[in-house]
């Protein structure tokens, strides 16, 4: 019998945006949609030092509360490698 094991790796990318809103990205998903918070295929995990727990509304409040500097951390996933085990 064969089974499939998927190994997913990721890295955290720290970004600092300066100058003020608009910040130039669109936030999609969120806990209320049953999805992670996504910015162009990356998962948003932290805003200005505050860890996120999935709510898009929470993220929008933190983003809108940023005046001149917005610091975000995104989780960038590498390609999924699939291995067949026997």
TAWOFEN-V132684 format. One record per residue. RES is the residue in one letter. SS is DSSP state (H for helix, E for strand, C for the rest). PHI is phi in whole degrees, 0 to 359 (999 if undefined). D_FIRST is the distance of its C-alpha to the first C-alpha in Angstrom with 2 decimals. Layout:
RES_SS_PHI_D_FIRST, RES_SS_PHI_D_FIRST
This chain:
X_C_999_0.00, X_C_257_3.79, X_E_234_6.72, X_E_248_10.30, X_E_246_13.13, X_E_253_16.60, X_E_254_19.54, X_C_245_22.87, X_C_242_26.13, X_E_210_29.62, X_E_226_33.26, X_E_266_36.27, X_E_246_39.13, X_E_263_42.63, X_E_230_45.06, X_E_240_48.76, X_E_255_50.53, X_E_240_54.34, X_C_114_57.05, X_C_103_56.19, X_C_292_54.68, X_C_287_53.41, X_C_274_50.61, X_C_92_49.00, X_C_216_45.51, X_C_247_43.92, X_C_262_41.90, X_E_239_39.15, X_E_81_36.84, X_E_122_37.40, X_H_307_36.45, X_H_293_38.41, X_H_254_36.17, X_C_71_32.88, X_E_225_32.44, X_E_289_33.26, X_E_286_36.70, X_E_238_36.35, X_E_237_38.89, X_C_44_37.78, X_C_75_34.05, X_E_257_34.90, X_E_269_34.66, X_E_281_38.08, X_E_239_37.97, X_E_203_41.62, X_E_231_45.10, X_C_49_48.19, X_C_86_46.60, X_E_260_45.31, X_E_293_41.59, X_C_258_40.25, X_C_240_38.20, X_C_110_37.31, X_C_282_40.42, X_H_296_41.80, X_H_300_45.23, X_H_301_45.21, X_H_296_44.40, X_H_297_47.12, X_H_297_49.69, X_H_294_48.98, X_H_294_49.15, X_H_294_52.37, X_C_280_53.83, X_C_275_53.63, X_C_268_57.02, X_C_251_57.20, X_E_228_54.01, X_E_236_50.41, X_E_250_47.84, X_E_233_44.19, X_E_236_40.90, X_E_243_37.88, X_E_260_34.23, X_E_257_33.10, X_E_273_29.38, X_C_279_28.14, X_C_300_25.57, X_C_277_22.05, X_E_259_19.78, X_E_252_16.14, X_E_239_13.81, X_E_270_10.27, X_E_251_8.60, X_C_241_6.29
